Amino acid sequence: MTDTRRRIAAFSLTACLALSLTACGGGREYTVPKAVCGVPLNEKTLEPFLFNGEKLEVTGGSVIETGTSGHGSCEIRVDGKRVVRLEVEKVDKLYDAMDPSEEFRFTNRKKMSGLPFDGSGALGDSNSMVSAGCSGDEVDYLIAYVSLDGEADGDVSQRREDLEAFTLDFVAKVKKELGCTA
């Protein structure tokens, strides 16, 4: 092998090694907390929406402690980019998630059927809304909204399936934290 070929081979090998080490440096460098927004978290249902990054942070307050406004919200962010936005409203009646007045929230809205609790739910490509009874000490009904990053990649039907699983788990945990009996 000539000196020129050795240098080219050495340079190529060094470049390949540097690229592979850079790729290894990626990944998920953060840990997912056990609870966010005042609600225990099921990492398995959140997993499909998480992406590689260095820092996971939760902004906003508890969705349970809504104060006098009756509304609480927070966001889960990775490296400053929103992954999921969670909102809960304490309300005085059951709202129909399929009502025409709620259509603006969704792209490709479909009714969520077979809810494991009394209520109404709707699912879009990156948003969901569930209105459910509570009959708790503080609240008779609640509405939960889940919004994913609108630029989320991947198969839309899979994302909708994952969003529905996350939403149902989230609403069940919110109801438990609020002491709902219905």
HUJOMO-V823411 format. One record per residue. N is the residue number from 1. PHI is phi as a letter, one per 30 degrees, with the letter a starting at -180 (999 if undefined). Layout:
# HUJOMO-V823411
n = (N:N)
phi = (PHI:PHI)
This chain:
# HUJOMO-V823411
n = (1:2:3:4:5:6:7:8:9:10:11:12:13:14:15:16:17:18:19:20:21:22:23:24:25:26:27:28:29:30:31:32:33:34:35:36:37:38:39:40:41:42:43:44:45:46:47:48:49:50:51:52:53:54:55:56:57:58:59:60:61:62:63:64:65:66:67:68:69:70:71:72:73:74:75:76:77:78:79:80:81:82:83:84:85:86:87:88:89:90:91:92:93:94:95:96:97:98:99:100:101:102:103:104:105:106:107:108:109:110:111:112:113:114:115:116:117:118:119:120:121:122:123:124:125:126:127:128:129:130:131:132:133:134:135:136:137:138:139:140:141:142:143:144:145:146:147:148:149:150:151:152:153:154:155:156:157:158:159:160:161:162:163:164:165:166:167:168:169:170:171:172:173:174:175:176:177:178:179:180:181:182)
phi = (999:d:e:d:d:d:d:d:d:d:d:d:d:d:d:d:d:d:d:d:d:d:d:d:d:d:j:c:c:c:c:c:d:d:b:b:h:i:b:e:c:c:e:d:d:d:e:d:c:d:b:d:l:c:b:c:b:c:c:j:c:d:d:d:d:d:i:d:d:i:b:b:b:a:b:c:b:b:h:i:c:d:c:b:c:c:b:b:c:c:b:c:a:d:c:d:d:c:d:e:d:c:e:e:d:b:c:i:d:b:d:d:c:i:e:d:a:d:l:b:b:b:b:c:d:b:b:b:b:b:c:b:d:b:h:c:d:c:a:c:b:b:b:c:c:b:b:c:e:d:c:e:d:j:d:d:d:d:d:d:d:d:d:d:d:d:d:d:d:d:d:e:d:d:e:d:d:d:i:d:c:c)
